Amino acid sequence: MAERPSSPDRVQAARRAARISLAAAAGFYPAVYALDEPVVALYAFFTPISLGILSPLPGSGRDRARVVLRVLPVAVALTTLGTALAVATGPAVAGMVLVGFVMSFGAAFGPAPAGVAPGLQLFYILACFPPYVPDTLPERLAGLLLGGALMVLCELLVLPAPAEVPYRERLASALDVAARAGRAAAGGGVPDPDRVRELRAAGQVLRLSRLPPAVRPTGAGRTERALAHTGGATRRLLDQLARTAEHALPSPARDHVSGSLQAAIAAQCAAMAENLRGRRPVAGSEALEEMVEQFLTARTRAAEAREPPSPHILRRQSAVLAEAASAVTARAALSVALGGRRVVHGFPGDQLWYAEPPAIHLWSRRLTGNLTLRSVAFQNAVRTGLGLGVARLVAGSLDLAHGFWVLLAVLTLGRTTAGATWSAVRLAVVGTFAGALSAGALILWAGETTDVYAALLVPIMLLAFTVGPVAGLAWAQGLFTLVVSTAFAQLAPVTWRIGEVRVVDVLTGSCIGLLCGVLAWPAGAATEVRRGMAGLLQEAALLIPAAVAATLPAPAAPAAPALPEPEPPEAGERTRWQAQRRWQTEHRWRTRHRLRLAEAAYAQYRSEPGTHHETAPDWPAALNFAVHTLVGANWLPRIAARHLDGEVPAAAATWAREAAEVTATAAVRASGFAPGGIRVPPVPVPYAIHSMPAGRLLPVLTDVENWLVTLRADLRAIGDGTPP
């Protein structure tokens, strides 16, 4: 059973209904009764409905007004294009396919393009139907601009929508939690279950799939990429701090070096929270990086002492260093988000690749990255474009009266899965039939008395736009049928058969939508998320041996044949290490690309009804595995370069290579998502920790061990809920 909408949802629906109804009526009535301009009235009426009801505009009233102003030129262009292509069915169909695809594909570029796409398509749909009357284009554009201007005013002045909690504030609150946990960890103590729960809850709040679409930083621009990167690094830091709180050591058992670094991490988190709230100037991560350098130096000296730290202390130091890595990454990404384009040096490395390229490069990269059959944005755009094109062809070929209702049905009833589309169609047909009966009864009673329709239009709009979004699709379709019937009765003489026409058109559009849903990716994201996660795990697995080889290069040990070798160096290269680094960089790019597609598929998967069940694999664990792999592949070689100044003993390199290969093989096996998950063997203890009394190698081996332990924990979590 669906959950009943909460009181705030019902209140917001009523407030939105008041704004849209007032904007539509304020343009419709003067155009009909004062100016006698039915074309102006039609576009002034549908503009607020298309941008206010069909398009879930994000943000507060001011944000929505800003979006409307930005998209009005696009609406003008689409209306002009539709008016020109209405000359014949062929051009209109071709234009509909193109417009449907382009507008739907905009979802890949962020929540704002995704929100306005359905409403913008309606402008082309209205204009591309016969009769071909290009001389009415000025009236159409006048009505469009009038409706848009009235909607902007209503969004600003009439019960304006409250603002969502912005992502920056959510991120600042999470950083406050991290700062408190960092201060507590720096002082030592005992395991704190309450703090662990607080940290994990704060991390869940930042998951993009759990955020309202309006506040997700999923755009292609530099600022939103940097904010998303900051959020990801903060989530990773919160998870690391939670593990630290689970296994806290009392102060006497701790080393002061780790405590100092954790205090610096806490101070950096507090400073970032203040930056996000605009209370302090934005600075880079140089101060924390200096603390990391001091930490690395102190850790090396301690490892070279006559009595090196115990393995437990070494592992704790490695965990604190991983926390510092997350904090440095978050700080560097935030400096890009708040400070704009800049060159980023130091530890973050090529993780902040988006900081330097121009904006056009970032947008083109998002475009080309989603032009693949593995992108859910591309799949949805193809399904929508073809569905609308077929609907326009059928409506034009059969010369259906009010044929744009056929396309409107495809646009509003189409879902990302065939099952969800069928459920929507069943409800829509029932609601439309009931609405048609009510509209027919109203017209039989009122006849041609337009005063009755004029008096009823606003109350019916208020009822439809309030009840429809809250009560469900059947109510929405039925009441919207009453709305359009009451409006059209004032534009031209109508009979009770207008309800019959709408039923036929909705049935036609529903059949077309169902056909497209069955033929084009009927499973929606349920199949794509599995395929995308499998490819992500396999791609990330290739990075593990490469990262270990770059961190602890073996003197002469070849890689195991089960995993691919880095490509041999080209002519003119100085060393094999350079070829390995280039190979690793290439696979980091490919892994990031697959990560982006998998995240988008998972976000859509969560939005699809009926796809969530307890036996599904833990998809967030698969995403975490890829993220942790990328982080380790970036950080471990850089940290090792500050510790090691010579060749690595063959035994140490062999241990690292074998442990990496076992982990990579487990990742490839996990990509099959077998029921019950897979058994992942524990990471063997580095030989040097119990065989070498001292040396710079100890901390590096511990870092590699800590990384592999984290990756294997992610792999164990990918099961389907049944203990392996």
Sequence and secondary structure as in RCSB ss.txt:
>XXXX:A:sequence
MAERPSSPDRVQAARRAARISLAAAAGFYPAVYALDEPVVALYAFFTPISLGILSPLPGSGRDRARVVLRVLPVA
VALTTLGTALAVATGPAVAGMVLVGFVMSFGAAFGPAPAGVAPGLQLFYILACFPPYVPDTLPERLAGLLLGGAL
MVLCELLVLPAPAEVPYRERLASALDVAARAGRAAAGGGVPDPDRVRELRAAGQVLRLSRLPPAVRPTGAGRTER
ALAHTGGATRRLLDQLARTAEHALPSPARDHVSGSLQAAIAAQCAAMAENLRGRRPVAGSEALEEMVEQFLTART
RAAEAREPPSPHILRRQSAVLAEAASAVTARAALSVALGGRRVVHGFPGDQLWYAEPPAIHLWSRRLTGNLTLRS
VAFQNAVRTGLGLGVARLVAGSLDLAHGFWVLLAVLTLGRTTAGATWSAVRLAVVGTFAGALSAGALILWAGETT
DVYAALLVPIMLLAFTVGPVAGLAWAQGLFTLVVSTAFAQLAPVTWRIGEVRVVDVLTGSCIGLLCGVLAWPAGA
ATEVRRGMAGLLQEAALLIPAAVAATLPAPAAPAAPALPEPEPPEAGERTRWQAQRRWQTEHRWRTRHRLRLAEA
AYAQYRSEPGTHHETAPDWPAALNFAVHTLVGANWLPRIAARHLDGEVPAAAATWAREAAEVTATAAVRASGFAP
GGIRVPPVPVPYAIHSMPAGRLLPVLTDVENWLVTLRADLRAIGDGTPP
>XXXX:A:secstr
      HHHHHHHHHHHHHHHHHHHHHHHIIIIIS  HHHHHHHHHHHHIIIIIS   SSHHHHHHHHHHHHHHH
HHHHHHHHHHTTSHHHHHHHHHHHHHHHHHGGGG HHHHHHHHHHHHHHHHHTSSS  GGGHHHHHHHHHHHHHH
HHHHHHHSS       HHHHHHHHHHHHHHHHHHHHT     HHHHHHHHHHHHHT GGGS GGG    SSHHHH
HHHHHHHHHHHHHHHHHHHHHT   GGGS HHHHHHHHHHHHHHHHHHHHHTTSS    SHHHHHHHHHHHHHHH
HHHHSSS   HHHHHHHHHHHHHHHHHHHHHHHHHHHHH S    STTGGGGGGGSS HHHHHHHHHHHH STT 
HHHHHHHHHHHHHHHHHHHHHHTT TTTHHHHHHHHHH  SSHHHHHHHHHHHHHHHHHHHHHHHHHHHHHTT H
HHHHHHHHHHHHHHHHHHHHH HHHHHHHHHHHHHHHHHHHS   THHHHHHHHHHHHHHHHHHHHHHHS TTTH
HHHHHHHHHHHHHHHHHHHHHHHHHHS  SS    TTS       TT S HHHHHHHHHHHHHHHHHHHHHHHHH
HHHHHHHSTT   TTS  HHHHHHHHHHHHHHHHHHHHHHHHH  S   HHHHHHHHHHHHHHHHHHHHHTT  T
T          HHHHH SS THHHHHHHHHHHHHHHHHHHHTTS SS  
